[in-house]
Amino acid sequence: MRAVQLLLGHTKMDSTVRYLGVELEDALAIAEAFEI
């Protein structure tokens, strides 16, 4: 999620989550499922 936040130029994670249209908990769960 942090990488997406940086790529989009958002300063706050909440902005990125709102932009993506997902709940923060869901976004974190998805991010934890991937090894980056």
GIHU-V513750 format. One record per residue. RES is the residue in one letter. PSI is psi in whole degrees, -180 to 180 (* if undefined). BURIAL is + if it has 24 or more other C-alpha atoms within 12 Angstrom, else -. Layout:
# GIHU-V513750
res=RES psi=PSI burial=BURIAL
res=RES psi=PSI burial=BURIAL
This chain:
# GIHU-V513750
res=M psi=-38 burial=+
res=R psi=-40 burial=-
res=A psi=-42 burial=-
res=V psi=-42 burial=-
res=Q psi=-46 burial=-
res=L psi=-42 burial=-
res=L psi=-34 burial=-
res=L psi=-13 burial=-
res=G psi=21 burial=-
res=H psi=143 burial=-
res=T psi=-21 burial=-
res=K psi=140 burial=-
res=M psi=-35 burial=+
res=D psi=-38 burial=-
res=S psi=-43 burial=-
res=T psi=-45 burial=+
res=V psi=-44 burial=+
res=R psi=-41 burial=-
res=Y psi=-41 burial=-
res=L psi=-17 burial=-
res=G psi=32 burial=-
res=V psi=161 burial=-
res=E psi=149 burial=-
res=L psi=-44 burial=-
res=E psi=-41 burial=-
res=D psi=-42 burial=-
res=A psi=-42 burial=+
res=L psi=-39 burial=-
res=A psi=-41 burial=-
res=I psi=-44 burial=-
res=A psi=-37 burial=-
res=E psi=-20 burial=-
res=A psi=-15 burial=-
res=F psi=139 burial=-
res=E psi=116 burial=-
res=I psi=* burial=-
